[in-house]
Amino acid sequence: MEPKPASSRNPRERSTARSAELFTASDVARFCQVDLKTIHNWADKGEIPHFRTPGRHLRFRRLDVLDFLRKYGYAVPETLRQSKPRVVLIDGDSSSTSAIKRALAKRFEVTAFTDPVDALVSLSTLQPDALLLDMDMPGCDGVHFLARIRSLEATAHIRNVVFTRRSDLPNAAMQAGAVEVLDKSDLGKLRDVLEHVTGLER
């Protein structure tokens, strides 16, 4: 059975809230107005990205659910529209970090790190929607860092946006897993890019 567009929004969707931005098969079935068996069939066929808990229960991440709903023309539930995407910022410059956090505060929940190792250790617990990485930090091999994130099952889903002023890095960063390479000084564009990659509607 192929996914079909839904024409109306289920009134129960407003009661669905997941502090970790994870949704159950029942949540997704309610969003799509289908039965649980259909959701399991879609997951088994690879129609919607998912993972399983140690108890083998299906779980779906916010961005994967958003992508699926929009791909097949479903109405986006209010619980997804109003949530603040989680963003991890890795930047060794404290003044720059403060400016970026201020620019993003209204739309995003931002956690900042000055040490890439500390960030990498925390990513699987924080489960952010997106990562912002300053590729020009001294002592940080940004390309290797991105490749490492993409290689780990717990972090491979994160959408990576990077800053760099080096002309030799953008192509390598994209090949390593970045979805966008930006100039760090353009905070307006940064906000627009993050809204796009995390599924926020303007």
Secondary structure, 3 states (H helix, E strand, C coil): CCCCCCCCCCHHHHHCCCCCCEEEHHHHHHHHCCCHHHHHHHHHCCCCCCEECCCCCEEEEHHHHHHHHHHCCCCCCHHHHCCCCEEEEECCCHHHHHHHHHHHCCCCEEEEECCHHHHHHHHHHHCCCEEEEECCCCCCCHHHHHHHHHHCCCCCCCEEEEECCCCCCHHHHHHHCEEEEECCCCHHHHHHHHHHHCCCCC
